[in-house]
């Protein structure tokens, strides 16, 4: 979670760009180290349990995974499905809004593959 003051220059600038620039808004939803990976796994596998996501995201902490999933859910990109059973079973899937990112993520993947050797 971001702990900056709402009236700080950084917060004001961020809010302005997120409200007035499509690229900035998109990056505010999917940016960061883990969100793209979470979205990609869910695009490819449709529904994943929490433990399956955790096992695929090598190096992510429990706290970070929970945080990223909550943000994706809050932003309307991911659905959290809780099955009432013992032990509890929690699964995640993309919403329609999340699924609409597929062409963008495919283009990003292609661009990355095409330019990977150029670094």
C-alpha positions in Angstrom: 0.0 0.0 0.0 1.1 3.5 -0.8 1.7 5.6 2.3 2.2 9.0 0.6 0.3 12.0 1.7 -2.7 12.7 -0.5 -1.7 16.3 -0.9 2.0 15.7 -1.7 3.3 16.8 -5.1 3.9 13.2 -6.0 0.4 12.1 -5.2 -1.1 15.1 -7.0 1.0 14.4 -10.1 0.2 10.7 -10.0 -3.5 11.3 -9.7 -3.4 13.8 -12.6 -1.7 11.4 -14.9 -3.8 8.5 -13.9 -6.9 10.5 -14.6 -5.7 12.1 -17.9 -3.4 9.6 -19.6 -4.4 6.1 -20.7 -0.9 4.8 -20.5 -0.4 6.0 -17.0 -3.8 4.6 -15.9 -3.0 1.2 -17.5 0.4 1.1 -15.8 -1.2 2.0 -12.4 -3.3 -1.1 -12.7 -0.8 -3.6 -14.1 2.6 -2.1 -13.3 5.1 -3.6 -10.9 7.0 -6.7 -10.7 4.3 -9.3 -9.9 0.9 -8.1 -11.4 1.9 -8.9 -15.0 3.0 -12.4 -14.0 -0.2 -13.0 -12.0 -2.4 -11.8 -15.0 -0.4 -13.9 -17.5 -0.8 -17.1 -15.4 -4.5 -16.5 -15.1 -4.8 -15.8 -18.8 -3.1 -19.1 -19.7 -4.7 -21.3 -17.0 -8.1 -19.6 -16.4 -8.5 -20.5 -12.7 -5.7 -21.0 -10.2 -5.7 -21.7 -6.5 -3.8 -19.4 -4.2 -1.2 -22.0 -3.6 -0.7 -22.7 -7.3 -0.1 -19.0 -7.9 2.4 -18.8 -4.9 4.3 -21.8 -6.3 4.5 -20.3 -9.8 5.7 -16.9 -8.6 9.2 -17.8 -7.5 10.6 -15.3 -5.0 7.3 -13.6 -4.0 6.5 -13.3 -0.3 3.1 -14.2 1.1 2.5 -10.6 2.1 3.3 -9.3 -1.4 1.1 -12.0 -3.2 -1.8 -11.2 -0.9 -1.3 -7.4 -1.5 -1.1 -7.8 -5.3 -4.1 -10.0 -5.5 -6.1 -7.6 -3.3 -5.1 -4.7 -5.6 -6.0 -6.6 -8.7 -9.4 -7.6 -7.2 -10.0 -3.9 -6.1 -9.3 -2.7 -9.6 -11.7 -5.2 -11.1 -9.2 -7.4 -12.9 -9.4 -10.5 -10.8 -12.2 -12.4 -9.1 -11.6 -14.2 -5.8 -13.6 -17.3 -5.4 -14.0 -18.8 -1.9 -15.3 -22.3 -1.6 -16.9 -23.0 1.8 -15.1 -26.2 2.8 -12.5 -27.4 5.2 -9.7 -26.7 4.6 -10.6 -23.4 2.8 -10.2 -23.4 -0.9 -9.6 -20.0 -2.6 -9.3 -19.6 -6.4 -8.6 -16.7 -8.6 -9.8 -16.0 -12.2 -9.8 -12.9 -14.5 -12.8 -10.8 -14.8 -14.0 -9.6 -18.2 -12.0 -6.4 -17.6 -8.9 -8.6 -16.8 -9.5 -10.7 -19.9 -9.6 -7.6 -22.0 -5.9 -7.1 -21.3 -5.0 -10.2 -23.3 -4.2 -8.3 -26.6 -2.0 -5.8 -24.7 -0.1 -8.5 -22.8 0.3 -10.5 -26.0 1.8 -7.5 -27.7 4.1 -6.8 -24.7 5.2 -10.4 -24.8 6.0 -10.3 -28.5 7.9 -7.1 -28.2 9.9 -8.4 -25.3 10.7 -11.7 -27.2 11.7 -9.7 -30.3 14.0 -7.4 -28.3 15.3 -9.6 -25.6 18.7 -10.2 -27.2 19.2 -6.4 -27.8 20.0 -5.5 -24.2 
